[in-house]
């Protein structure tokens, strides 16, 4: 059940190029949030809220990580501590629990919900690998989360292994795949998995207005039609 609340900004931290962390006091959302879910968060000076993945919860606090890509997220990057922001959530379907080794694939800012998921898997002792890719080292945010082991890829080779996040993908027949990232990455992953029988769960990056599917602004075209 999502909640319509006023969330207080407790902290704002610069993580990497154009990337910020917001810590919100949002006890109702924190009590229900699960990995893979998001909140619709108010953006100062803008009519529509923005869908932002939940990076984690700690007691009454919800952590949001976002990247500045337009005027809305730029405004959000300028908020100060103690600002009250309207929030609606948690929304979306959480990631299902894997029954075998989990392979988490995060492309760019798409790694955010997988950070939350990785921490939950650590708590339960579940075997997993988290592969995280960025264009270059200046965008990486993994150092903020030292409790999680990342396998890092950068396209220019400035840190970690050189290549795309999918270059390091090695799948056994029982692995369960979880992926979030830009559409070209998801399409490339689909091509890789077409000859395999692995279960794959995908969280898509998509613009949306209401967060619950009523306005149909987040509709995605699939092979089977629109969804």
Secondary structure, DSSP 8 states (H G I E B T S, - for coil): --EEEEEEEEEEEEEETTEEEEEEE-HHHHHH--TT-EEEE--TT-SS-EEEEEEEEETTEEEEEEE--SHHHHHHHT--TT-EEEEEEEES------SS-EEEEEEGGGGHHHHHHHHHHHHHT--EEEEEEESSGGG--GGG-TTS-EEEEETT-SSSEES-GGGG----TT-EEEEEE-HHHHHHHHHHHTTS---EEEEE----SSSSSSS-TT--EETTEE-
